[in-house]
Amino acid sequence: MHSKYDIARGMVIKREDIQDIVSKYDTKNITIGVLGSHSAEEVGISAKSFGFKTLVICQKGREELYAKYNQHLFDHVMVLEKFSEIVREDIQEEMRRLNTIFIPNRSFSVYVGYDKIENVFNIPIYGNRTILRAEERDEDRNQYWLLEKAGIRIPKKFNKPEEIDRLVIVKVQQKKKPLERAFFYASSPEEYYSKAEEFLRRDVISEDGLKKARIEEYVLGQKFNANFQGWALRDAFDDFDLIGFDDRKQTNLHGVLSLPARDQLSLDIPIKNEEVGHYGLTMRESLKPLVYKAAEKFRRVCEEEYPPGMIGLFALQGAIAYDTEDPEQKRLEFYVFDVSPRIPGCPCVGPNSPEMRRITLKYLKYLRKYNLERIETPMDLPMLEIKYASRENRLEEIVT
């Protein structure tokens, strides 16, 4: 099923075609496939623990982590010259022969590209292949469009530098790293142009990237990346589950912040927010309803605009902060900065999350059925639904 928008764009791959492919799979010999980057280790660990065969697609020169140090996690390793070669017909034929269900991560979107994912990659995907494109901020129906349509609180957007009248954060794609963005802060148009010129001079960003930058109010609050599992089989599981919170460790930002203020002021380097790690967080229970309500709204708008909606892991990245429209600053809100419409890659959530223990109790009957004791990592939840669907001959309902 496609939305009217997808049909208008002339998408070649239809969900019915993918469902036809997966209907011919040997459900007792499913292979879980993933691109060898971002969160492939997490996928391999969970897939193996649920008894699936595993396949990792690597790029030459970047395969060592998976083919050498973690070869026990992957039954099949394919090494290609470029990640984008995954759409070669011989590679796809082999993946289908292995009964592969593919788990999309951020690297898959960036290195393979949305046109190929939507029109050439004839492999069943656990998740929604059409919504991956919404992560890009220069798309018409992007994540911010979805958040606004859903009525979720987001930071105030400034359409041009001349509108800046408070502290803002400017998000710009890095020139040489397609997976990463550069960030800078400004409190006035003059400061914006000064910072932008510095980043351009240092070759961190490009003029084209700056034109597409998002300028938004900097929300003063504690950051929380809220991670969720969206279920396809709601009669067996639920609508969605909150699985816990994390925040990111970033270079060189956190290195700078570890210095005394006097030494920070002496530095003459551009600040980068390149994510290099995660750490788990917990949230005060009285604030969690804010997060649940945001996720529920997001689920509904995704079903409407990108059917069949949000399947699998996703994240609403934001902060708990006082309402910026409330002059007396009495009310806390959950502001969403960004959306990850695919697996966020946050294995730290498992050991640090009370929600994971709650989910274990919620789905204990299935875990016992598959000789498992508990949910240990977020990736276990997609594997649980794939396992259930394969056993109940319902794989067609969970793939696109």
N, C-alpha and C positions, 0 to 999 in steps of 0.2 A: 504494500500500500504506500503510495506516494502522496504528498501534499500537492495542491494545485501549483505551488511554486516550483516544486521539483519537476513536475510534468512540463511546465513552461520552459524550464532550463534544458529539457531534452535528455534527462537521465536515461542511460542505456540499460543499466542493471535494474531489474524490478525485483521486489521482494519475493514475488511468486517464483521467479527463476531460482533464487537462492534457496527457497523452501523446497523446490523440486530437487535441487542438488543434495541437500541435507537429508531428504526423505530416502535417498538411496544409500546413505551411509550405514556401515556396520556399527550399530549402536553399542556393541560390546567392545569395540576397538577404536574409540574416539581418541584423536590426538589433539592436544591443545597447542596452538601455534602462536608465536609472538616474535616481533622484531627485536633483535639483540641490542637493546638500548633501553634507557629510561627506567623500566620496572620489570625487565625480563626475568631477573633472578626471583623476584616475588611471585611471578606467574609460575615459574618452574617449580618452586617449593610447594605452592598450593596444589598445582595440578598433580604432582607426584604423590602428595599426601592423600589425594582423592582417588588414586589408582589410575590416572590417565597416562597415556604415552605423551611425550612432549617433543616439540619441534621449535628450534630457534633459527631464525634467519639472520645471519651476520654479514657485516660488510668487511671486506678484506682489510686487515690492519687493525680491526676493532673486535676481533673474535676471541682474543685470548681469555677474557674474563669468563666466557661461556664455554668455549671449546677446551680450555685447559684447566682453569681453576675451579670451574663448576660443571665439569662434564657429567658428573653424577646426576645433575638436574635435567639433562636433556638426552633423550633417546636418539634424536636426529638433529644434526647440525648441518646447515647449508651455508656456505661462505660464497658471497657474491662480490663482484667488483664494486657495485653500488647498491645501497638499499633499494633504490627505485627499480632494480631488476626483478624484484619480487613479482612484478606483473607479467614477466615472460611466461608464455604459454606452457613451456616445459616445466617451469617451476610450479605453476598453478596445477598442472596435471598431477605432479607428484604430491602436492598438498592434498588434492582431492582423493588420490589413491590412499593416502594415509588417514582419510576421514577427518580432515583438519577443521576444527573450529578456531577461528582466529580472534585473539584479544587485541584490540587497538590501543596503542599508547601514543603519547605526544610525538615521539620520534616517527612513528608510522605516518602521522598526518603531515609532518614537516618534510620528511625525506621522500615519501612516495607521492604526496600531493593529492588534493581533493578530487581533481578531475579523474585521475587514474583510479582512485579508491571508489568513486561513484560509478565509473563507466567501464572499467577494465578488470578490476579485481573480483573475479568470479569465485570467491571463496566465502562460505558462511562466516559472518562476523557476529560474535556475541556482543551486542551493543547496537547502537543506531549509527550506521555509516553516514547518513545524511546530516546529522547534527554536529559532526566533527567540524564542519566548515564554520559553524557559528562561533568557534573560538577565535577566529580572526577578526580583528577590530575594524578592518576596512570592508567587511562583507555587509550587504544591505540588511540582512536579518541576523545580525550578530548577537553575541551574548548580552550586550547592553540593551539592545532592542527587545530581547526576550525578558530581561529583568524589568525594564520599564513597563512592558505590556502586562507583566504579571503583577505589577504594583509592589515590587520589592524595593526597599530603601537602598539607594545607591548614592555615592557622593555627587555633589553638584558638578555638572560638566560646564566647561568654558569653551565656547566655539572658536575663540581667537585670543591671542595673548593680550590684546588691548582690554579685554573684559576682566582680567585678573584683578580682584580687589581683596584677596585674602591669601593665606598660604595654600599653594597648590603643589601637586606632584605631577610631573610631566613624564608620560610613559612612551618611550621611543624604542623601536626595534633596533637592536645593535647591528652595525653595518656588516660585521664579519661572522656573526653567530646567529643563525636563524632561529635557534631555540630560545635565545635570551633577549631580554630587553634592558636598555639603559634607563635610568631614572635620574631626574634632577628636580630640585625644588625651587620655587620662586614665590615672592610675595607681591610682585608688581610687574608690569610689562617690561620695564627696564631691566629688572633682574632676570626675567625670562630670556630676553635677547642676549644678555651677557653670558648666562650659563649655556645657552644653546650654541653660541659662537665658540665657547671653550670646547664643548663636546665635538663640534664639527672640526675644529682646528686639530684636535687630538685624534681625529679619525675614528672616534667611537661610534658615531652615527653619521648618516648621510642626509643630504638635503631632502631627498625623496622620503626618507623615513621620518624626518621632522615634520613634513607636510601632513603625514598620516598620524602624527602623535596624538595621544589623548591627554587633554589638560583637565584635571579634576581637583576638586577641593581635597586637601589633605585632612582626613578624619583623624582626630586625636583620640585614640582608643587602643585597647589591647587587641592585637590581631588574633583571629581564630580562623583556621581553615576547617570548615565543617564538612566532614566526609560522610557520604551516604551510599547505600545500595538501593537502586531502583529495581524492583522485581517485575519480571514479565508475567510470571505465573501467579497472579494475585490470589487465586483460589487456593493455592497450596502454601503461599508465603504471606505476603502483605503488599501494601502499596509501596512503601519504602521503609528503610530503617536507617536511623542515625547510628553511625559506627564509631564516632569519636572525632577528636580535634587534634590538629597539629599546627605548627608554625614552621617557617623556613629559616635555615641558616644561610646567609648570603655573603659572598665575597665581591668586593672588598669592604662592604658596608659594616659587617660585624667586626672586622679587623680594626676599622677606624673607630667604631664605638667603644672598643675595649681600651682605647687610649684615654688619658686625662684630657680634659677640654683644652688646656693650654697647648698640648701637642697636636690635637686635632686641628686647631686653628693655624698651626704652622705648616700643615700639609698643602701641597699644590698638585693634587691629583683629582681626576674625576671619580666620583663615587659610582660604583656599579652594584646592582642588586642581582648578581648572578647566583642562582640557587645551587648550593653544594651539599645540602643536607636538610634533615627534618628533625624536629623534636616534638614529643607528645605533650598535650595540655589537657586539663580538665576544666569544665565550666560550672559555675554556680548553678544549682538546679533551678532556681527561680528565673534564670535567664534563658534556659533551654527552650521554652515555648516559642520564643522569638525565632529561633533557628528552625524548629519544626515547621512553623507557619511559613517561613520563607521557602523551605524545601517543598512544601505542599503546593504552594503557588507556582513554583518553578516546574514541578511535575505536570501540573495541569496545562500550563502554557506550552510546554514541549509536546504534549500529546496533541494539542490543537494545531501547532505550527510545524512540528516535525514528527508526524506519526511514524511508528507506533509510540513515540515518546522516548523517555530516558531509561534505557535498559542498562543495568550493571552499575559499577562504581562511578560516582561523580562527586564533585566538590564545589561548594560555594565558599569562596575565599573572601573574608571580610574582617570586620572588627566590631567589638562591642564598644559603643561610645555614646556620649550624651547627644541627644537630638539637637542637631545644629540649627533647626528652625525654632527651637524653644528658647526664648530669650533668658529664661530663668534656669535653664539647663537642669531640669529635674527628672527627665525621663531618659532611660537608656534604650538604645535601639541597636539592631543588628544591621550594619551597613555591608553590602556585598560589593567588593571591588572587581572580582574576576570569577569566572566559571571555568571549571575543568569538566567538559562534557564527555569524559572518558576516564580511564583509571588514573587517579591522581598520582599514584606512586608514593604511598605513605606507610611503609611497613612498621614505623615506630608507633602507629596508633594502637596496634594490637596489645603490646605489653603495658601500655599506659592508659587504656580506655576502659572505664566501668561499663560503657555501652557494649563492649564485646562480650563481657560476661553475661549481660542481660540477654543478648542475642543468642548466646549458647543455650540458655534456659528456654528461650522462645522456640527454638528449632531443634530441641534435644531429640525429639522422636525421629527426625531425619538423620541426625548424626549417629544415633545408635544403630539405625538401619544400615548405615554404611560403615559401621565399626569404628566410628570416630568419637572422641571424648569431648572436644570443645572446638570452638572457633578461635583460631590463634592469630590470624592476620586478616586484614580487609579482603585480600584476594580469595580467601576461603569462601566468601559468599557467592561470587560468580561461579566458582567451581561447584558449590552446593547446588545451585540452580541447574547448571549443565548436567551434573550427575543425576539429579532428579528427572530432568527432561529426557535424558537418554534412557533411563530405566522405564519411564512411563510412555515412551514413544511420542514425545511432545517437543522434539527439538525444533520443529518448524515454527513454534510459537516464540522462541527466544532468540532467533537470528534474523539478521537483515542482510 
